[in-house]
Amino acid sequence: MALIHSPRDLLPIRHTLRIGVTGLARAGKTALLTSLAANLLARRDIAVRVAPAGADSLPRFDVAAHRAALAADPPRWPARTDSVSLLALDLDIPRPPLPPRKVRLELLDYPGEWLLDLPLLAQDYGSWSAATLKRLERRAEADGFRAFVHGLPAGTADETLAGTGAALYADLLRRLRDGGLTLLQPGRLLMPPPGPAPPWLALFPMVGSGPLAALMARRYAAYVAAVRRDLAAPGLGRIDRLVVLADILTALHAGPAAFDDAAAALSAVAAALRWRRAPAFVPGWLAGLLPLGGIGRVAFVASKADHVAERQRGNLAALVGAITGAQSARSVHLAIAAMRCTEDFVWTLEGRPVSAVRGRVAGQGLVGSYPGEIPDKIPGADFWVHPFLQIPDFEPVRLPEGQRVPNINLDRLIGFLLEDVL
């Protein structure tokens, strides 16, 4: 372990590292944050404690309640969070003969719905509307909304029409989300920001020109400006590292439409992210003193790696890499299980041995599962000829207070994120 990473390490102050944890819908952010906290708090080589809330305006991630859910009898999955929250941990890292290195690790739970607003920063209203309405052509649930849009009268910007269209579109987004789709924009229509709803949330895609289209374009521009302000705000900005979670496995099992939608969403997010770092001509010791800001490392993570056997987890990570782009020193693709709830075993299925997993399912006891083969690249049409088997709804393993959470590859994720800290 290096004793000094920058001149700031010589100062007797606690340095802050902020990590954003976000992801597509139902990817397991709460489970990941709970497991990260539990496993760091259980370490013996460094001193770790939950930092006091102080006067911070962000709500705190209730790690104690989530850990208690796992320690219950029977254990329960931690309740899903539905707003921005912050988990702050104070780390004292020994480095004799020097005093301990003091780090405050701030883990920001950032809603996945808001993550999908990032690509809007590079789109105008017309191009976003055209792309959105084209995707909706393939969805029967959207027929009513599409009929409304195509039946709009020209030459009016009536507020009643605007409100009706916004309500229809927001309801459609909720139904599409409940149906398993992911690429749903704008995300704040599904998870509005706290406080009274601003006028720019009454927004929907439409075609053509005229006063109503102009009104929607102005609201869209205001919406994008609010997204940009959020990214630069003290609470949501200053993110040094980012974890993007995706439940690719469930998308595969839902079929080609659901998979294509999830892949398009994850690809759009990856393309929208930009990393800032010191110019090559700036020495490392000087870069440590400069307020350069920006996201230095990004981890694209496939969750639920414990739902497939060990030999297929490499394919799951490779598939995420194929969707998001090439791996580099500042980005990584992993398949993890933040809270492992299965064990591997060899199962005889239709007369042949397969690498499978088994875990406990409510009301059924120990259940085996072989969900099918995982591709290591974007699957073609031939892949979908043979449907996957169902994925059981496994229960969590009971975890006594103070113990580490069993997991898969969580240490690799922590190592990537905190390589220069630990």
N, C-alpha and C positions, 0 to 999 in steps of 0.2 A: 504494500500500500504506500503510495507516495505521501510524504509528510506535508508538502506544500504544493498546492496546485496553482496559486496565484498570490501576489503580494497581500491580497485581502485576508489570506489565511493567517497572517502574522498579527492581525488586529483582534483584540479580545471581544469580538461582537458575534452575534448569531446571524449568519447569512441565510437568506431565504431562497429556496428553489421551488418554483411553482410548476406543477404538472397537471395539465388538463386531462380529464378522463371522460371520454364521450363515445358515442357509437350509434349505430342504427338501432331501430326499435327492438326492444326485448333481447338485447345482446348480452345483458348481465353486468351492467355498470355497478349496481349496488353490491352484487356478490364480489366483484373484483375489488372494490374499495374496502369492503369488510375484510376480505382475505388479506389484502395488502397490509391493512392496519394490524390485524391479529398476528400475522407472521412477523412483522417488524417489532411489535410490542413483546413478542415471545423470545426475541433474540437475547443471547447472553453476552455476545462479544461487544455490543454497544448499548448505551443507555438510551431508551426510547420512552417517551411519554406523550400523552395527548396534550397539546398546547392549550393554554387558557384562551377563551374566546375574546377577552378584552373588549374593545369598543368596535370591533369589526362589524360592518353592516351586513355581511353575508350570513345566512343561516348556517348552522353547523351540521355536518353530517353526523347522525346519531349512531356512532359506532358501538356504543354500549348496548343500545337496544337491538341492533342487528346481531351482535355477538350473543346476546341473551337468547335470541330466536334459535340459534344453532345449538345452544346448550340446553334448550327445553327438552322435555320428554313427553311426546315424541318431538324431534327437532323440526323446525320450520325454516323455509327459505326466508331470508330477510325481505321485508316489505319493499316494493319498488318505490324509488323516489321519483317525484314528479315536478321538481323545481331545482334551481341552482343551489348547491350547498358546498361547504368547504370542510375538509378534514385536514387539520393542522397537527403535525407531529414534531416534537423537538428531539433532535438527535445529538448526543454527545459521543463523538467518535474518538476513542483513545489513540494517541500517537506519541508514546513516550520517546524521548524525554520531554517533548513539548506538551503544553496544555492540550486538553481535548479539543478537537475541532467541533465547533458548534454550528449546527445546520437546522433551520426550520423548513420542514418539508410540507408544502401546502398542496393538497390534492383537491382540485376543483372538479366537482361533479357537474358537467356541462350537458344540458339536455340534448339528446340525439336529434330531436326535431329541429333544434336550432342549428345543429351542425349542417343540415342540408340547405341552409340559407347561404352558406359560403359561395357556392357557384353563382348565386344571383349577383354577386359583386361585379361579375364580368359580363352580365347580360342586360340588355335594355328590355323594356316592357313588351315590345312587339315580338322580339325573338323568343322571350320566355313564354308568352301567350301561345305562339304558334307551336312551340315544342310541347307544351303542356296539353293543348287541345289535340295534338296528333297522338300522344300517348293515350288519351282518354277515348279515342276512337275504338280501341280494342276492348273497352270495358262496358259491359251491359249496365252496370250500376250508374254509369255516367250519362245514360240516354236522356234522362229528364233535364239534367243541367245543360247538356249540349243543345237540347231543343230550346231551352230558355235563351241561351246565348245567340243561337242562330235566328231566333224570333224577335230579337230586340229591335224596337223602332229606331230609325235614324233621326238625328237632329235634336236629341234631348239628353240632358244630364240629370234627369229626375232622381232625387235622393231616395225615393221609395224603390225605384228600380235598382239603384246601386245597392241598397240594403238587402233587397230580395236576392240579388245575384250573389252577394257576399255570403248570405246565410246558406243558400243552396250549395255553394262551393265548399264552405266549411263543413257542412253536413256530409258532402260527398267525400271529402278527405278523411273524415272520421270513419266512414263505412269502408273505404279502401284500406285504411290502416287495420281495421278489425278483420278485414279479409286477408291480411298478411302482406300487403304491399308496403314499400319503403320509400320510394322516391316521390315524396309528397311535399310540395312547396306552395306557398311559403310555410315554413315550419311553425311560425308563431301563431298561425291560425289553429294549429292543433294544440299548442301549449303557449297561450298568451303570456306576455310579460306581466309582472305584478302591477297592481294599480288599475285605475280606470282605463278602458280600452281607448287608444288614440284613434282618430278618424282614419288613419292610413291602414288600419286593420280591416276595414270594410273594402276588401279587394278581391277581384276574381279575374281570370283570363278571358279575353274576348278578342274578336277579330274586327277589322274594319276601322273606320275613322269616325270623327264626329265628336260632339261634346262629351258623351259618356266615356268613349275610349280615351279622350284627353284627360278626363277626371281620373280614370283608372291608371293612366300613365303617370300622373302626378302623385297619386297615392303609392304606386309602386316605387317611384323615385324616393319618396319620403321613407318608405319601408327599408329600402336598400341603405339609405343614409343612416337609419337607426341601427341597422346591422353593423355598419362600419363603425358607428360610435361605440356600440357594445364591445367590439373587438379591441378598441383602444381604451376602454374604460378601466379605471384602476382595479375594479373587481374582476372583470372578465379578461382584461388584457394582461400583459406581463407574463404570459405563459412561456416557460422555458422549454418544456417538453410536452409531448402530446401522445395520448393513447387513444386509438380509434378502434372500437370493438365492433364486430359484426358476427351475427349468427348465420354463417354461410351454410352450415349443415341443415338447419331447418329450411332455409330457402331451397336447397337442393331437393329436399324431400317434398316440398310443396309443388314442384314441377317447373317446367321451363319458363313460364310467365313470371312466377315469383322469383326464380333465380335471376333471370335477366333484369328484373326490376331492382333487386338488391345489388347486383353487380354494377348496374348503371349508376346507382346512388353512391356506392363506395368509390367507383372510378371518378365520378364527378367531384367528390370530396377530395380525393387524392390530387386531382388536377388543380383544384382551387387552392390547396395549401402551398404556401411559399415559406422557405426557410431563410432567415437572415443570419449572417455570420460575419466575423471580422474579415476585411480584405486580406488577401494573401500577404501583402507587404507589411501588415501590422504584426509585430512580434507577439508571441503568446503571452509574455509577462505583461505587455501593455494592454492586450485585449482583455485581460482579467480585471483591469481598472476602468474600462470603457463601458458606458451604459448602452450597449448595442441593442439589447432587447431582441425579441423575436423568438421563434420556435427553433431550437437547436437540434432536437431529435424527435422523430415521430415513429411510433410503433403501431403497425397495422396488425390487429390481433383477431384471429378466428376463435370464438369461444366454444364451449362444450366439447373440448377435445376428448373428454372422458367418455363421450357417447360412441366413440369408435375405438377399435383396438390400436395398440401401439404402432403396428406396421403401417397404418393408414394416416397417422397424424402428420407425417411428413408431407403427404399429398395434400392434406387440408391446409397446411401452411403455404405450400407451393401454389395452391389455387388462389389464396389471398394475394400472393405475390404477382400472379398472372393478371389479376384484376386491377391492382393498384400501381404496378410498375416495378422496375428493377430495384433490387436491394442496394443500399449504399451504406457508407459509414455513418450517415445521419438518419437512416431509416432501416427498419427491420420488419420482417413478416414472421409471425409466430402463430402456432396453434396452442392454446392453453385451456386448462380447466381451473378456474380460480378456486373452486370448491369441488374436489373430486368426490364423486358419489358412486363410482363403479369400480369393478376390478376386471382385469382381462382374464379370459379363459378360452379354451378350445371347445367349440360347440359342434355337435354333429347335426347338420341341417340338410335334409333331403338326401341322407346317406353319405354326405361328404363332410370332412372336418373344415371348419372356418374359424378364423380369429374373431372372437366376439367379446362382448362385455356383459356384465350382469350387475344389477343393483336392486335396491328395494323399491317397490311400487306400492302405494297405499292400497290396502285391501287385497293385495295379491302376494305379498311376501317377496322373495328373491326371484327376479325375472331376468332371463337372458335376452340379449338383443344383438342381432347382426343387421345393421341398417342398410348394408349395400356397400359397393366399392366407391371410394372417393376419387374423382379425377384430379390430376395434378396440373391441369390447364383448363381453359374455358371449354366446356363440353360442346360437341357438335350435335347434330340432330340424331345420330345413331345412339348416342348415350341415353336418350330418353325413351328408347324402345322398351327397356326393362324397368318397371317402376320400383322405387325403393320400398322397403318395409317401413312400418310405422316406428317412430322413436318413442320409447316409453317415457312417461313423466316420472323420472326417478326422484326419490326423496333424498334430502341431504343426510349426511352422516352426522350423528350426534357428536358435538364437540364440547367437552368440559371447558369451563372458563380458564383462560390463561394458556391454553395449548395452541400449537401451530395448526393451521388449517391444512388438511391434505390437499394437494394440488398437482397439476401437471404444468411444468415449464414456467411457473410463476417466478422462480429464482432467475431464470434467463431474462424475463422481462425486467425484474428489479435490477439485475446486473447491467442491462443496456441503459436503463434510465438513470441509474445512479453510479455508473462506472467511475466517474471523476469525483464522487462524494464518498463512497465506501471504499 
